[in-house]
Amino acid sequence: MAESVELPSRLAILPFRNKVLLPGAIIRIRCTSPTSVKLVEQELWQREEKGMIGILPVRDAAEVKPVGPTMSQGLDSLDQSSKLQGGSSDSHKLDTKNQNDVVHWHNRGVAARALHLSRGVEKPSGRVTYIVVLEGLCRFSVQELSTRGTYHTARISSLEMTKTEMEQVEQDPDFIMLSRQFKATAMELISLLEQKQKTGGRTKVLLETVPVHKLADIFVASFEISFEEQLSMLDSVDPKVRLSKATELVDRHLQSIRVAEKISQKVEGQLSKSQKEFLLRQQMRAIKEELGDDDDDEDDGISHYKFQFQKTLGSPWSKYSKILCRKSIDFNVMLSLRRLKKMQPQQPGYSSSRAYLELLADLPWQKASKEIELDLRAAQERLDRDHYGLVKVKQRIIEYLAVRKLKPDARGPVLCFVGPPGVGKTSLASSIASALGRKFVRISLGGVKDEADIRGHRRTYIGSMPGRLIDGLKRVAVCNPVMLLDEIDKTGSDIRGDPASALLEVLDPEQNKTFNDHYLNVPFDLSKVIFVATANRAQPIPPPLLDRMEVIELPGYTAEEKLSIAMRHLIPRVLEQHGLSSEFLQIPEGMVKLVIHRYTREAGVRNLERNLASLARAAAVRVAEQEQFVPLNKGMEGLATPLLENRLADGAEVEMEVIPMGVNNQDISNTFRITSPLVVDEAMLEKVLGPPKFDGREAEQRVATPGVSVGLVWTSFGGEVQFVEATAMVGKGELHLTGQLGDVIKESAQIALTWVRTRAADLRLAATEGINLLEGRDVHIHFPAGAVPKDGPSAGVTLVTALVSLFSRKRMRSDTAMTGEMTLRGLVLPVGGIKDKILAAHRYGIRRVILPEKNLKDLAEVPSSVLNNLEIHLAKRMEDVLEQAFEGGCPWRQHSKL
């Protein structure tokens, strides 16, 4: 390395962000930005001799505390004649429009010589990049900073001492003492590294050949130190100050190696061949001892658990809990704490033991939410406000609350709301919790097939967890919430157990006070929890589980009820969810009726809400497309500078600050204001929702030909209208059934065909008795919507009507629907789901309904507004059904023996 370096008066400057290059150090830089690539091409690549550039440290804009001489060059203006105040330790900022967009250039840098250059091209962009290997030569001071094209240049002056000045410094006794101290510390460090890494020969040669003031830079450059310490080393122009700082850094590095070596030796001394697998654990223990922190209880949080258990279990317990639970909990806690204290975090089972203790500490063993004094009138008003209709359901809830008010500890029944989707089952359970002033937690049981989801996993399994009930109690942090068991009819069973059987213990008030979760392994009292269940159908629920609940059926809504629900609840909620109000969108009552009749045929209101949301989204698009601009104040001017434009052109990232524009609130509020609200009409309905899905003439079109009848069925989604089609063809007298039918419907079809064949002569379907209706032909009966499975005992009268219509070649009345089962002798039997079926007929526009005579009592549950629009005909025998099913009555009745 040369003793003196001849520097030019001006150097091209390459910024080195948050890093420092010291003399004697070698760095490798990859240049990718257009500015740095241009600098390397013009100053290094195109020169025949080895070029020289200046490396100047650059501080981030967030840095505000300068170390050593610095200057700040604004990004908004780069003045070629900007002068620097050399030797000052303050940050000098030029006049910029935004003081936050500045680059803090350090006033001192290092001249560097290129040792190696390589050029490359990135694919597929084709951008040229350079890899430069630079060697630091000597320090310099920046006198003037300017630009040359896209990069910077500076007029500099060397900070290196001349040969004569350096000889005088070397004779200084203080410098000699510092040199000896530095070499001794450096030799000690080299010897220690040589023992550990078997290297150090080249470094010893440097100690003997390189001047000591340059060795200081070389050694410090090899350490990982902070940016501030690097700047301090760069600013140390005086060799004595430089040696003093270098000695301090070398000694600090030496001490850190010695501490690490001491810990390693202590660990290795304690290890044996059988303990090598615990190497990391022993190292951690040795580090704690070295720090003087060996309190395992505090590190592992065991003392926290002890305090938590004392706080939780120290409260007064009931006599039952004190006898049966306290001892079990204390034993489990004591055993788990003792096991956890002996374990290390790296050991298997540590995390599971800690999770178990956290669960025991967090469970609300005694914490209960304070119930408010029940106000039945306020509860009734809340139910009326949140739910429209459902008079009997709300009356049963008020009765339930009245009993709770008179006897708070009463073991009331478990309410189970059964009804189609979208009728408000979950919200009713939430209303019960609000009326009681208790917390509400929902447990979804849909698709649960593992008993462990209810009782929890045993802790012997990997990944074990508590059951959903215990986890829900942990979330609400009280022992007396209202717990909703949602979709209880959709639990399954397989080899892992039957969740429905596990729920027997949960819902039985005689057993749930000692509910045993397998993960918890301690009895937990569930008797204070109020359970409410929901289901779409009661049939899939096992009879023993159904016996523990009181079933409250929620039928579907009528069109009038849907209209009221939409105007009171759905439209305000949809507008709020889409950031709108009545000032932007108005949906008249007549348009809501059209949506109900033409686009929805469901028992609930979910599809109705989806259609209303579609209208709201269309209105939101119109509001958002209003192009109104907020004007700037007169005093605001555009910000544009050559350097900023260059950086944006180069694709560089530029930090921007939001500048207050002085716009008043009135201007902002009027930004998206429209001149008039959007009123929904029929044209908008068809544009947004598409053509109407239902036109009210489906039944008339389907029964236009003989052999078609209209029936009423019940599904998990409420009542539905079911068409039955029958046709005859040449064949061998066989009956064909299609439409994914169950065994019950298949048997009903056989009974219907037998009854028609038996009464063929009486019904004038055959000329004389003894003639076979099926002679030489087959009968095919189809239930449309073949992708939907169908089964149930309510299609007998519909099947007979379709066959009679087929053989008599007379059409059934299009405004009539029927339901009921029949016997082989022609008696009409009662069926279930009458209310849902009548509501379905009303939705489809059916005017006449034929029901079994024994279902007369079920009409009391049907709203009077629906019954006023329907003709209900009761049938005792199949002949009564046929009399009402055909236009003008049964034309062959007067000639028959019926």
VENKAGI-V27464 format. One record per backbone hydrogen bond with DSSP energy under -1.0 kcal/mol. CO is the residue of the C=O (numbers start at 1). NH is the residue of the N-H. If there is no record, write none. Layout:
co->CO nh->NH
co->CO nh->NH
//
This chain:
co->9 nh->156
co->11 nh->154
co->12 nh->54
co->14 nh->56
co->16 nh->19
co->16 nh->58
co->22 nh->25
co->25 nh->136
co->27 nh->134
co->29 nh->132
co->31 nh->130
co->33 nh->37
co->34 nh->38
co->35 nh->39
co->36 nh->40
co->37 nh->41
co->38 nh->42
co->39 nh->43
co->40 nh->44
co->40 nh->45
co->41 nh->46
co->51 nh->114
co->53 nh->112
co->54 nh->14
co->55 nh->110
co->56 nh->16
co->57 nh->106
co->58 nh->18
co->59 nh->104
co->60 nh->63
co->69 nh->107
co->71 nh->105
co->73 nh->103
co->79 nh->82
co->82 nh->145
co->84 nh->86
co->85 nh->88
co->92 nh->72
co->98 nh->101
co->100 nh->102
co->101 nh->75
co->103 nh->73
co->103 nh->105
co->104 nh->59
co->105 nh->71
co->107 nh->142
co->109 nh->140
co->110 nh->55
co->111 nh->137
co->112 nh->53
co->113 nh->135
co->116 nh->133
co->118 nh->131
co->120 nh->129
co->122 nh->126
co->127 nh->122
co->129 nh->120
co->130 nh->31
co->131 nh->118
co->132 nh->29
co->133 nh->115
co->133 nh->116
co->134 nh->27
co->135 nh->113
co->136 nh->24
co->138 nh->111
co->139 nh->159
co->140 nh->109
co->141 nh->157
co->143 nh->84
co->144 nh->155
co->146 nh->153
co->148 nh->151
co->151 nh->148
co->152 nh->13
co->153 nh->146
co->154 nh->11
co->155 nh->143
co->155 nh->144
co->157 nh->141
co->162 nh->166
co->163 nh->167
co->164 nh->168
co->165 nh->169
co->166 nh->170
co->169 nh->172
co->172 nh->176
co->173 nh->177
co->174 nh->178
co->175 nh->179
co->176 nh->180
co->177 nh->181
co->178 nh->182
co->179 nh->183
co->180 nh->184
co->181 nh->185
co->182 nh->186
co->183 nh->187
co->184 nh->188
co->185 nh->189
co->186 nh->190
co->187 nh->191
co->188 nh->192
co->189 nh->193
co->190 nh->194
co->191 nh->195
co->192 nh->196
co->193 nh->197
co->194 nh->198
co->200 nh->204
co->201 nh->205
co->202 nh->206
co->203 nh->207
co->204 nh->208
co->205 nh->209
co->206 nh->210
co->211 nh->215
co->212 nh->216
co->214 nh->218
co->215 nh->219
co->216 nh->220
co->217 nh->221
co->219 nh->222
co->220 nh->223
co->223 nh->225
co->226 nh->230
co->227 nh->231
co->228 nh->232
co->229 nh->233
co->230 nh->234
co->231 nh->235
co->235 nh->237
co->238 nh->242
co->239 nh->243
co->240 nh->244
co->241 nh->245
co->242 nh->246
co->243 nh->247
co->244 nh->248
co->245 nh->249
co->246 nh->250
co->247 nh->251
co->248 nh->252
co->249 nh->253
co->250 nh->254
co->251 nh->255
co->252 nh->256
co->253 nh->257
co->254 nh->258
co->255 nh->259
co->256 nh->260
co->257 nh->261
co->258 nh->262
co->259 nh->263
co->260 nh->264
co->261 nh->265
co->262 nh->266
co->263 nh->267
co->264 nh->268
co->265 nh->269
co->272 nh->275
co->275 nh->278
co->276 nh->279
co->278 nh->282
co->279 nh->283
co->280 nh->284
co->281 nh->285
co->282 nh->286
co->283 nh->287
co->284 nh->288
co->285 nh->289
co->286 nh->290
co->287 nh->291
co->288 nh->293
co->294 nh->296
co->295 nh->299
co->296 nh->300
co->297 nh->302
co->301 nh->305
co->302 nh->306
co->303 nh->307
co->304 nh->308
co->305 nh->309
co->306 nh->310
co->307 nh->311
co->308 nh->312
co->309 nh->313
co->318 nh->322
co->319 nh->323
co->320 nh->324
co->321 nh->325
co->321 nh->326
co->325 nh->329
co->326 nh->330
co->327 nh->331
co->328 nh->332
co->329 nh->333
co->330 nh->334
co->331 nh->335
co->332 nh->336
co->333 nh->337
co->334 nh->338
co->335 nh->339
co->336 nh->340
co->337 nh->341
co->338 nh->342
co->344 nh->347
co->347 nh->350
co->349 nh->353
co->350 nh->354
co->351 nh->355
co->352 nh->356
co->353 nh->357
co->354 nh->358
co->355 nh->359
co->356 nh->360
co->357 nh->361
co->358 nh->362
co->359 nh->363
co->363 nh->365
co->367 nh->479
co->375 nh->379
co->376 nh->380
co->377 nh->381
co->378 nh->382
co->379 nh->383
co->380 nh->384
co->381 nh->385
co->382 nh->386
co->383 nh->387
co->390 nh->394
co->391 nh->395
co->392 nh->396
co->393 nh->397
co->394 nh->398
co->395 nh->399
co->396 nh->400
co->397 nh->401
co->398 nh->402
co->399 nh->403
co->400 nh->404
co->401 nh->405
co->402 nh->406
co->403 nh->407
co->407 nh->410
co->410 nh->412
co->414 nh->550
co->415 nh->533
co->416 nh->552
co->417 nh->535
co->418 nh->554
co->422 nh->605
co->424 nh->428
co->425 nh->429
co->426 nh->430
co->427 nh->431
co->428 nh->432
co->429 nh->433
co->430 nh->434
co->431 nh->435
co->432 nh->436
co->433 nh->438
co->439 nh->482
co->441 nh->484
co->443 nh->486
co->445 nh->448
co->448 nh->492
co->450 nh->453
co->451 nh->454
co->451 nh->455
co->452 nh->456
co->453 nh->468
co->455 nh->518
co->458 nh->461
co->461 nh->464
co->465 nh->457
co->467 nh->471
co->468 nh->472
co->469 nh->473
co->470 nh->474
co->471 nh->475
co->472 nh->476
co->473 nh->477
co->481 nh->530
co->482 nh->441
co->483 nh->532
co->484 nh->443
co->484 nh->486
co->485 nh->534
co->486 nh->445
co->487 nh->490
co->490 nh->447
co->494 nh->497
co->497 nh->494
co->498 nh->502
co->499 nh->503
co->503 nh->507
co->508 nh->511
co->508 nh->512
co->511 nh->514
co->512 nh->515
co->512 nh->526
co->515 nh->524
co->517 nh->521
co->524 nh->515
co->526 nh->529
co->530 nh->483
co->532 nh->485
co->533 nh->417
co->534 nh->488
co->535 nh->419
co->542 nh->546
co->543 nh->547
co->546 nh->549
co->550 nh->416
co->552 nh->418
co->558 nh->562
co->559 nh->563
co->560 nh->564
co->561 nh->565
co->562 nh->566
co->563 nh->567
co->564 nh->568
co->565 nh->569
co->565 nh->570
co->566 nh->571
co->569 nh->573
co->570 nh->574
co->571 nh->575
co->572 nh->576
co->573 nh->577
co->574 nh->578
co->575 nh->580
co->576 nh->579
co->581 nh->584
co->581 nh->585
co->584 nh->678
co->586 nh->680
co->588 nh->592
co->589 nh->593
co->590 nh->594
co->591 nh->595
co->592 nh->596
co->593 nh->597
co->594 nh->598
co->595 nh->599
co->598 nh->693
co->598 nh->694
co->603 nh->557
co->605 nh->609
co->606 nh->610
co->607 nh->611
co->608 nh->612
co->609 nh->613
co->610 nh->614
co->611 nh->615
co->612 nh->616
co->613 nh->617
co->614 nh->618
co->615 nh->619
co->616 nh->620
co->617 nh->621
co->618 nh->622
co->619 nh->623
co->620 nh->624
co->621 nh->625
co->623 nh->626
co->626 nh->628
co->633 nh->636
co->641 nh->645
co->642 nh->646
co->643 nh->647
co->644 nh->648
co->645 nh->649
co->646 nh->650
co->647 nh->652
co->664 nh->668
co->665 nh->669
co->666 nh->670
co->668 nh->671
co->678 nh->586
co->681 nh->685
co->682 nh->686
co->683 nh->687
co->684 nh->688
co->685 nh->689
co->697 nh->701
co->698 nh->702
co->699 nh->703
co->707 nh->726
co->709 nh->724
co->710 nh->818
co->711 nh->722
co->713 nh->720
co->715 nh->718
co->718 nh->715
co->720 nh->713
co->722 nh->711
co->724 nh->709
co->725 nh->782
co->727 nh->780
co->729 nh->778
co->734 nh->779
co->736 nh->781
co->738 nh->783
co->740 nh->790
co->742 nh->746
co->743 nh->747
co->744 nh->748
co->745 nh->749
co->746 nh->750
co->747 nh->751
co->748 nh->752
co->749 nh->753
co->750 nh->754
co->751 nh->755
co->752 nh->756
co->753 nh->757
co->754 nh->758
co->755 nh->759
co->759 nh->763
co->760 nh->765
co->760 nh->766
co->761 nh->764
co->768 nh->771
co->772 nh->775
co->774 nh->777
co->776 nh->731
co->778 nh->729
co->779 nh->736
co->780 nh->727
co->781 nh->738
co->782 nh->725
co->785 nh->788
co->790 nh->742
co->792 nh->794
co->794 nh->820
co->795 nh->799
co->796 nh->800
co->797 nh->801
co->798 nh->802
co->799 nh->803
co->800 nh->804
co->801 nh->805
co->802 nh->806
co->803 nh->807
co->804 nh->808
co->815 nh->847
co->815 nh->848
co->817 nh->850
co->818 nh->712
co->820 nh->797
co->821 nh->829
co->823 nh->826
co->826 nh->878
co->827 nh->823
co->829 nh->821
co->833 nh->837
co->834 nh->838
co->835 nh->839
co->836 nh->840
co->837 nh->841
co->838 nh->842
co->839 nh->843
co->840 nh->844
co->841 nh->846
co->847 nh->871
co->848 nh->817
co->849 nh->873
co->850 nh->819
co->851 nh->875
co->852 nh->855
co->853 nh->856
co->856 nh->859
co->857 nh->860
co->858 nh->861
co->859 nh->862
co->863 nh->867
co->864 nh->868
co->866 nh->869
co->867 nh->870
co->871 nh->849
co->873 nh->851
co->875 nh->853
co->876 nh->828
co->877 nh->881
co->878 nh->882
co->879 nh->883
co->880 nh->884
co->881 nh->885
co->882 nh->886
co->885 nh->813
co->886 nh->889
co->890 nh->893
//
